[in-house]
Amino acid sequence: MAEKKPTGGQTRPGWRFCGGIMLFVLGLLSPLFIPLVTATALPTGWKTALSGLLMLGIPELLWVAAAAIMGKAGFNHIKGKFWGFFKKMAPSDEVSLARYRVGLVMFLLPILFGWVGPYLLQRIPGYENYRFAANLIGDLLLLSSLFVLGGDFWDKLRGLFIHRAKIKIPARDPK
């Protein structure tokens, strides 16, 4: 039983839920213990094995144990909170014309720069010194444009990967 039900219909976490959360967080933080292992006087083989386990084996085991301790109700509660957070962050479906145009410019600039860039990069002064920063800005611009463009654009983008997807272009209003 992961949660206790007090009067009033509210649920409060029990000890199993709290223990599961602690194991989950410990699994997330276990790679941070690698510097402690490397600072010990253990043989190199042991350090390598323990570091590898702290990176790839132990977190997964702790997460499975956390799910087992929390039970289905606790796991579903965490899953609901996690996906609920991302639903709040989701872009709105319809956006204004101005926002859509700004989003398209944000979307197309990094793509065009990536396409034309290899041919023109030697003509841009100082680009070699700041290549990483310029590429990072382009990637962030592309990702943020997907939120500016809204949920309807996500559907259009998704349609590119569906073989039988069809687009309906609305008729223009004669003015």
N, C-alpha and C positions, 0 to 999 in steps of 0.2 A: 504494500500500500504506500504509494509515493506521496500522497497528499492527504491531509486531514481536513474534514469539512466542519468548520464551526457554524454556529447559527448565523443566519442571514444569507446563506447561499454562497458566500465567498470561500475560496480555497486558499489554504496557506500551506507552504511547503513543509514536509516532514523531514525527519533525519535522513531518510534514504535519498530524497531529492537533493538535499544540501551536500551529502556525501558524494553523490554522482557529479554534482557541479564541481566540487573540489577535485575529484579525479580528472574531470575534463580539463580544468584549468591547469592542473599539474602536467597533464599530457601536452598541453600547448606550450608550457614553459620548460619542458624537459630538454630541448636543444640548448637552452641557456646554461645548462650544467656542463656542457662540453669543455669550456675553458678550465673548469675545476678539475676535470678528469685529466686534461693535458698537463696541468700543473703538478700532478702527483708524481711520485717516484716509481710508478708501475712500469713494467716493460712496455716497449713500443707496441707490440702485438696486442697486449691487453688494452692499452689506450685506444688503439684503432678500433678494436671490437666494441669497447664500451661507447666510444663516440658514435660509431655507426648505429648501435642500438638506441642511443639517446636521440638520434636523428630520425631513424626510420622504424624501429621496432617497438620501443617502449611507448611512444605516444599513441600508436594504434591500439596496443593492448589496454592502455588506460582508458581510452575512449570506449572500447568494447565493454570493459568492466563498468564504466560509468553508465552506459546504457542498460546494462544488466541490473545494476543496483537501483537506478531510477525507475525502472520498469517502463511499460508502454505509456502509461499516463504521463510520467515525468518527461520522457523523451518527446512525446507529442507536444507537451507544453513548451519545451525548449524550441522545437521545430516551428511551432506556431509563432513564438516571439521573434525568431530569426527571420522567417519569411514575412511576418508582419512589418518588420523594420524595412525590408526591401520594397514591400508594396507601397509604403509611404513615400519612398524615394523614387518611385516609378514616375515617368513623365506623363503629363496629361495627354489625352487622346487627341483633341483638336487644339490647334494653335492659330494665332492670327497670321495674316498674310505677311506682315512685316517680320514676325518672329520666324516664319518658315523661310523667308528669303535670307535672313541673317544666318539661320541654321544651314541652309544650302551652301552659302559662301564658306562657312566654317567647315563644312563637310568636304567641299571640293578643293579648297586651297591645299591641304596636306596631300591629297591624292595627286593633284596636278604638279605640285612641287616634287613629289616622289617620282613622278613619271618624267618630267622635264629635267629634274635635278642632275642626273648623271651626265647630261649633255652640256649643262651650263654651269656646273659647280666651279670649274676653274676660272670662270669670269666673275664670281662673287668674291670680293676681297675679304679675307679674314674668315671665310667659312671653315677652312680646315681646322682652325684653332677652336671653333665653337660648334663642331659638327654634332657632338652628343647633345648639347643644349638645344640646338635647332631641331634635331630629330625628336627629342623629347617633347618640345613645345608642339610640334606637328602632331604627334600621337595624342597628346592631351587635348588638342584642338579638335581632332577627329572624334575622340570619345565624348567630349562634352557636346559636340554638335548633335549627337544622337539624342541627348536629353533636351536640347533646344528644339529639335525638330518635332518632338512629341511622339506619342504612341502610334499614331497612324503611319508615321514613317517607318517605325519598327515593323509594322505589318507589310509595308511595301518591300522593305529589305528582306523580310522573311520569305516573301513570295518569290524572290530570286532563286531560292533553294528548293522550291516545290515545283515539280515538273508540270503538273496540270494547273498551276495557278494562272488565273486570268485577271486582267486589270480592266476596270470599267472607268473610262474617262468621262467625267460629267460634261454635258453640253455647255458651251459658253452662253452666258446671258447676253443677248444683243443689246447694245447700248446706243 
